[in-house]
């Protein structure tokens, strides 16, 4: 009997409540960046809107690991409640400041604060699954979270476009953040989250007394650095294309086609998530560390098609294929990270992956604009394969590194 499917996962007690709460809490992911660019540009200019959006992303990247550490110390529910409310206040303040057209630096600082106050949803849920689920369902849980995020990225821009079309983009920002606040408060109140926090708090209290000379286990090891590099390379490619494609079609006076091509990518990612959950090789057949370079190679092969996509239909087909090929890599990051990170630093580990994602997307968007300005669209579509190639190289090195470490430990035990 199969015990790793979505039906088995959703049938576990408390999981449906967690899924609803974490979905609400993640609503800003598919809405805020898109609306923020337009809303700020309506009151200032493109440069300020770009800096405000970058500041929001930088806030998320800088403070995510800090709040993930709070989850690991047993303060998850309190952190979710406080940040859920604080982020809403920051977004309302940002809307008021932009509407009043205050000094751009104040707007950018407020945008950074709003991003910095993002609740650590990923750290709270992804660190919970190993403690809550049977081992056969942990991969499914990670996979389901990726599916939720991909669906939000499919539906989020559609919802954002409704607020934009109605001429009230600021209400879209507030509505998405209200969803985040509600989701965070619900998540903080759920029994598994509170029980997990008590376990973490108890472990944090007992560790210093268990061994007076024991130091807090290191998190950023060579292997974890490599997996962050794999994620960074892949997301740099993603950010590059997500910025380049709209730029390309906008330059041709067909901006709607750029949105459609990105949507095809998201739909492909959803399909890839579901297929990977159904057909992922067993670790007994192919070790998880070896699966990552295999699927990174598949993703790299798919990205090679981008420069030769001729026409809108071909571009959508290539974007669908890239989305589907990249989905397994996202799942494997979390599977491998969960085994590499110490138990008492799991939430912080997953927050660092979110930071690598945010930094990668931001770097990719920067390189996309720079390459178009300096070398034109033909070169701009060819260069991002260097990012997917780097991700593949790091994945291969990581597999060798983990294998060597495992063998060394086995040799010492013998």
C-alpha angles and dihedrals in degrees: 000000000000112000100173103071129106092255092058091045094050092046092063112106114265093008095106090053091049091048093052093047096046091047092054090045092054097050094105090062093076098035116031102066093046095048095038092060092052097039095051093043089055090062102030127008140283093272094055092044090053092048092047092051091046089049091053091051091045090053091054092047096047100045102032094087091045092057091040086060089054089057090051090053092056098260096110100118094047091046092051093049096046096044093042089061096035094054091052090051090049093050092049089049090049092051091049093048094048092046089051090047094227121178110309092236090059090051092049091048091050090049090053090050092051090053093044091055094056108132115247096246095153093049092048097049104032093050089049099057098071090051094045108036139058112260092253092061100047094085089046090053092053089046092050091052090053089049091053091050092049092050090050089052089051096047100030097072090048091054091044091052090057092057091043092050090049089054094241106101090153090066089055089057092049095044093052091048092049086057089051091050093049092047093048093050092047092047092050091054097051119110098233092051092050092045091050089050091053091051091050093047092049092050091048090053096045099045097075091049095046092067122002093205097046114115125210106274115259117252106186101064125156092266094050090046088055094050090049087052090051090052093044093053094048094046092046087059090047094049090047094055094039088059098035099051096055089045091051097050093040089057087057093049093250105104092156090065090059090055090048092052091051089049089054087055091052092048089051089051091053090051091047093051092052094045093048092050089053100042108024109143115251113256086234090060097039120007114240091240088058094046091062097063090043093056092038086058090051089050091048091051090052092051090056087069094063099082092050097048102120115192135001097283091050090048091053091048092050092046090051090051093048092049092050094045094049098049096080091054091058091054093046093053089064096042093052095039091053090058095043100047120079113255092246092055103044098115091048090051093054090046089055088054088054089050091052088049093051094045092046094051091047093049091047092052090049093050091047093057093042094049092050091051095045104034110011132243098297093061092038091060092048101046101063091070085077087069094052090045090053090049090053092050092050091048091053092048090048092053091052092045095051091045092052092047091049092050092048092053091048090051092052092051091053 
